[in-house]
Amino acid sequence: MASVKTTQQQAEEHFREVLKGFEQAMLVTHSDEIGMHARPMAIAGSEDDGSVWFISGEDTPKVAELHHDRTTLAVMQSGVKSLAISGRSELTRDRDKIHALWKETFRAWFEGKDDPNILLIRLRPEQAEYWDNSGLKGIKFAMKLAAAYVSGKTLSQDAGDDDVDVHAKLRL
Protein backbone atom coordinates (compact mmCIF):
# COMPACT_ATOMS: atom_id res chain seq x y z
CA MET A 1 0.00 0.00 0.00
CA ALA A 2 1.42 3.38 -1.02
CA SER A 3 1.76 5.94 1.73
CA VAL A 4 -0.05 9.24 1.33
CA LYS A 5 2.03 12.31 2.10
CA THR A 6 0.64 14.96 4.41
CA THR A 7 0.50 18.57 3.31
CA GLN A 8 3.39 19.29 5.71
CA GLN A 9 5.49 16.52 4.17
CA GLN A 10 4.72 17.81 0.67
CA ALA A 11 5.65 21.36 1.72
CA GLU A 12 8.92 20.20 3.31
CA GLU A 13 9.79 18.21 0.20
CA HIS A 14 9.06 21.17 -2.07
CA PHE A 15 11.04 23.48 0.26
CA ARG A 16 14.11 21.24 -0.14
CA GLU A 17 13.63 21.21 -3.92
CA VAL A 18 13.41 25.01 -4.08
CA LEU A 19 16.42 25.42 -1.75
CA LYS A 20 18.65 23.23 -3.93
CA GLY A 21 18.04 25.57 -6.87
CA PHE A 22 19.86 28.49 -5.29
CA GLU A 23 23.60 29.20 -5.40
CA GLN A 24 23.55 32.54 -3.53
CA ALA A 25 21.69 34.14 -0.66
CA MET A 26 21.54 37.41 1.17
CA LEU A 27 22.75 36.44 4.64
CA VAL A 28 21.33 38.75 7.30
CA THR A 29 22.82 39.03 10.78
CA HIS A 30 22.34 41.49 13.61
CA SER A 31 24.91 44.20 14.25
CA ASP A 32 24.86 46.37 17.37
CA GLU A 33 26.20 49.25 15.25
CA ILE A 34 23.87 49.21 12.25
CA GLY A 35 21.00 46.88 13.14
CA MET A 36 20.27 44.27 10.52
CA HIS A 37 23.29 43.65 8.28
CA ALA A 38 22.84 41.88 4.93
CA ARG A 39 25.43 40.71 2.47
CA PRO A 40 25.46 38.37 -0.54
CA MET A 41 27.00 34.98 0.12
CA ALA A 42 27.66 31.92 -2.01
CA ILE A 43 25.82 28.90 -0.67
CA ALA A 44 28.40 26.21 -0.01
CA GLY A 45 25.80 23.49 0.47
CA SER A 46 22.52 22.47 2.06
CA GLU A 47 21.19 19.53 4.04
CA ASP A 48 17.90 17.64 3.91
CA ASP A 49 16.85 19.28 7.19
CA GLY A 50 17.07 22.66 5.44
CA SER A 51 20.38 23.69 6.99
CA VAL A 52 22.38 25.99 4.74
CA TRP A 53 26.18 26.14 4.79
CA PHE A 54 28.27 29.21 4.05
CA ILE A 55 32.05 29.53 4.05
CA SER A 56 33.59 32.60 5.65
CA GLY A 57 36.75 34.05 6.99
CA GLU A 58 37.03 34.14 10.77
CA ASP A 59 38.04 37.81 10.65
CA THR A 60 34.82 39.07 9.00
CA PRO A 61 32.11 41.31 10.50
CA LYS A 62 29.46 38.62 10.01
CA VAL A 63 31.39 36.21 12.22
CA ALA A 64 31.85 38.87 14.90
CA GLU A 65 28.10 39.57 14.71
CA LEU A 66 27.29 35.86 15.03
CA HIS A 67 29.43 35.63 18.16
CA HIS A 68 27.04 38.15 19.76
CA ASP A 69 23.73 37.05 18.23
CA ARG A 70 23.24 33.76 16.35
CA THR A 71 19.85 34.81 14.95
CA THR A 72 20.18 34.66 11.17
CA LEU A 73 18.07 35.08 8.05
CA ALA A 74 18.92 33.92 4.54
CA VAL A 75 16.88 35.29 1.64
CA MET A 76 17.10 33.90 -1.89
CA GLN A 77 15.35 34.96 -5.08
CA SER A 78 15.40 34.13 -8.74
CA GLY A 79 12.96 35.35 -11.36
CA VAL A 80 10.15 33.01 -10.29
CA LYS A 81 11.25 31.47 -7.00
CA SER A 82 11.83 33.07 -3.60
CA LEU A 83 12.85 31.57 -0.29
CA ALA A 84 13.44 32.92 3.20
CA ILE A 85 14.98 30.82 5.97
CA SER A 86 15.36 32.04 9.54
CA GLY A 87 17.03 30.30 12.41
CA ARG A 88 20.22 30.19 14.41
CA SER A 89 23.71 29.87 13.03
CA GLU A 90 26.60 27.80 14.29
CA LEU A 91 30.26 28.41 13.55
CA THR A 92 32.53 25.43 12.96
CA ARG A 93 36.05 24.66 11.77
CA ASP A 94 35.23 21.05 10.85
CA ARG A 95 38.03 20.41 8.31
CA ASP A 96 36.27 17.37 6.80
CA LYS A 97 33.13 19.43 6.16
CA ILE A 98 35.19 22.32 4.75
CA HIS A 99 36.84 19.88 2.34
CA ALA A 100 33.46 18.36 1.40
CA LEU A 101 31.89 21.76 0.70
CA TRP A 102 34.93 23.36 -0.95
CA LYS A 103 34.41 24.84 -4.42
CA GLU A 104 37.32 26.07 -6.46
CA THR A 105 35.60 29.47 -6.82
CA PHE A 106 36.19 30.02 -3.08
CA ARG A 107 39.88 30.46 -3.93
CA ALA A 108 39.02 34.09 -4.73
CA TRP A 109 38.66 34.67 -0.96
CA PHE A 110 40.98 32.03 0.50
CA GLU A 111 44.39 30.55 -0.21
CA GLY A 112 42.80 27.13 -0.49
CA LYS A 113 40.64 24.74 1.49
CA ASP A 114 43.33 24.45 4.17
CA ASP A 115 43.47 28.22 4.78
CA PRO A 116 43.50 28.57 8.60
CA ASN A 117 41.16 31.60 8.41
CA ILE A 118 38.27 29.51 6.99
CA LEU A 119 35.30 28.58 9.06
CA LEU A 120 31.81 27.45 8.20
CA ILE A 121 28.51 29.03 9.07
CA ARG A 122 25.66 26.57 9.37
CA LEU A 123 22.23 28.17 9.40
CA ARG A 124 19.93 25.74 11.18
CA PRO A 125 16.40 26.62 10.09
CA GLU A 126 13.58 27.22 12.52
CA GLN A 127 11.19 28.70 9.97
CA ALA A 128 11.06 28.94 6.20
CA GLU A 129 8.74 30.35 3.60
CA TYR A 130 8.88 29.83 -0.14
CA TRP A 131 7.10 31.04 -3.25
CA ASP A 132 7.43 29.08 -6.48
CA ASN A 133 5.80 30.39 -9.64
CA SER A 134 7.78 28.22 -12.04
CA GLY A 135 6.33 26.11 -14.83
CA LEU A 136 2.57 25.61 -14.90
CA LYS A 137 2.29 27.20 -11.45
CA GLY A 138 3.64 30.41 -12.93
CA ILE A 139 1.18 30.30 -15.81
CA LYS A 140 -1.72 29.80 -13.38
CA PHE A 141 -0.48 32.72 -11.27
CA ALA A 142 -0.11 34.93 -14.35
CA MET A 143 -3.69 34.09 -15.31
CA LYS A 144 -4.94 35.05 -11.81
CA LEU A 145 -2.93 38.27 -12.03
CA ALA A 146 -4.35 39.11 -15.45
CA ALA A 147 -7.91 38.34 -14.31
CA ALA A 148 -7.48 40.63 -11.30
CA TYR A 149 -6.12 43.40 -13.49
CA VAL A 150 -8.85 43.10 -16.14
CA SER A 151 -11.65 42.89 -13.55
CA GLY A 152 -10.31 45.83 -11.58
CA LYS A 153 -10.17 43.70 -8.44
CA THR A 154 -7.05 43.26 -6.36
CA LEU A 155 -5.24 39.98 -6.31
CA SER A 156 -5.75 38.32 -2.95
CA GLN A 157 -2.57 38.23 -0.91
CA ASP A 158 -3.42 34.63 -0.18
CA ALA A 159 -3.59 33.65 -3.85
CA GLY A 160 -1.94 30.27 -4.15
CA ASP A 161 -1.50 29.83 -0.40
CA ASP A 162 -3.57 26.66 -0.53
CA ASP A 163 -1.13 25.01 -2.97
CA VAL A 164 2.13 23.83 -1.36
CA ASP A 165 3.70 23.64 -4.81
CA VAL A 166 3.38 27.43 -4.96
CA HIS A 167 3.71 28.71 -1.38
CA ALA A 168 4.18 27.41 2.15
CA LYS A 169 5.28 28.57 5.59
CA LEU A 170 7.15 25.92 7.53
CA ARG A 171 8.33 25.38 11.08
CA LEU A 172 11.38 23.18 10.88
C-alpha positions in Angstrom: 0.0 0.0 0.0 1.4 3.4 -1.0 1.8 5.9 1.7 0.0 9.2 1.3 2.0 12.3 2.1 0.6 15.0 4.4 0.5 18.6 3.3 3.4 19.3 5.7 5.5 16.5 4.2 4.7 17.8 0.7 5.6 21.4 1.7 8.9 20.2 3.3 9.8 18.2 0.2 9.1 21.2 -2.1 11.0 23.5 0.3 14.1 21.2 -0.1 13.6 21.2 -3.9 13.4 25.0 -4.1 16.4 25.4 -1.8 18.6 23.2 -3.9 18.0 25.6 -6.9 19.9 28.5 -5.3 23.6 29.2 -5.4 23.5 32.5 -3.5 21.7 34.1 -0.7 21.5 37.4 1.2 22.7 36.4 4.6 21.3 38.8 7.3 22.8 39.0 10.8 22.3 41.5 13.6 24.9 44.2 14.2 24.9 46.4 17.4 26.2 49.2 15.3 23.9 49.2 12.3 21.0 46.9 13.1 20.3 44.3 10.5 23.3 43.7 8.3 22.8 41.9 4.9 25.4 40.7 2.5 25.5 38.4 -0.5 27.0 35.0 0.1 27.7 31.9 -2.0 25.8 28.9 -0.7 28.4 26.2 0.0 25.8 23.5 0.5 22.5 22.5 2.1 21.2 19.5 4.0 17.9 17.6 3.9 16.9 19.3 7.2 17.1 22.7 5.4 20.4 23.7 7.0 22.4 26.0 4.7 26.2 26.1 4.8 28.3 29.2 4.1 32.1 29.5 4.0 33.6 32.6 5.6 36.7 34.1 7.0 37.0 34.1 10.8 38.0 37.8 10.7 34.8 39.1 9.0 32.1 41.3 10.5 29.5 38.6 10.0 31.4 36.2 12.2 31.9 38.9 14.9 28.1 39.6 14.7 27.3 35.9 15.0 29.4 35.6 18.2 27.0 38.2 19.8 23.7 37.0 18.2 23.2 33.8 16.4 19.8 34.8 15.0 20.2 34.7 11.2 18.1 35.1 8.1 18.9 33.9 4.5 16.9 35.3 1.6 17.1 33.9 -1.9 15.4 35.0 -5.1 15.4 34.1 -8.7 13.0 35.3 -11.4 10.1 33.0 -10.3 11.2 31.5 -7.0 11.8 33.1 -3.6 12.9 31.6 -0.3 13.4 32.9 3.2 15.0 30.8 6.0 15.4 32.0 9.5 17.0 30.3 12.4 20.2 30.2 14.4 23.7 29.9 13.0 26.6 27.8 14.3 30.3 28.4 13.5 32.5 25.4 13.0 36.0 24.7 11.8 35.2 21.1 10.8 38.0 20.4 8.3 36.3 17.4 6.8 33.1 19.4 6.2 35.2 22.3 4.7 36.8 19.9 2.3 33.5 18.4 1.4 31.9 21.8 0.7 34.9 23.4 -0.9 34.4 24.8 -4.4 37.3 26.1 -6.5 35.6 29.5 -6.8 36.2 30.0 -3.1 39.9 30.5 -3.9 39.0 34.1 -4.7 38.7 34.7 -1.0 41.0 32.0 0.5 44.4 30.6 -0.2 42.8 27.1 -0.5 40.6 24.7 1.5 43.3 24.5 4.2 43.5 28.2 4.8 43.5 28.6 8.6 41.2 31.6 8.4 38.3 29.5 7.0 35.3 28.6 9.1 31.8 27.4 8.2 28.5 29.0 9.1 25.7 26.6 9.4 22.2 28.2 9.4 19.9 25.7 11.2 16.4 26.6 10.1 13.6 27.2 12.5 11.2 28.7 10.0 11.1 28.9 6.2 8.7 30.4 3.6 8.9 29.8 -0.1 7.1 31.0 -3.2 7.4 29.1 -6.5 5.8 30.4 -9.6 7.8 28.2 -12.0 6.3 26.1 -14.8 2.6 25.6 -14.9 2.3 27.2 -11.5 3.6 30.4 -12.9 1.2 30.3 -15.8 -1.7 29.8 -13.4 -0.5 32.7 -11.3 -0.1 34.9 -14.4 -3.7 34.1 -15.3 -4.9 35.1 -11.8 -2.9 38.3 -12.0 -4.3 39.1 -15.5 -7.9 38.3 -14.3 -7.5 40.6 -11.3 -6.1 43.4 -13.5 -8.9 43.1 -16.1 -11.6 42.9 -13.6 -10.3 45.8 -11.6 -10.2 43.7 -8.4 -7.1 43.3 -6.4 -5.2 40.0 -6.3 -5.7 38.3 -2.9 -2.6 38.2 -0.9 -3.4 34.6 -0.2 -3.6 33.7 -3.8 -1.9 30.3 -4.2 -1.5 29.8 -0.4 -3.6 26.7 -0.5 -1.1 25.0 -3.0 2.1 23.8 -1.4 3.7 23.6 -4.8 3.4 27.4 -5.0 3.7 28.7 -1.4 4.2 27.4 2.1 5.3 28.6 5.6 7.2 25.9 7.5 8.3 25.4 11.1 11.4 23.2 10.9 
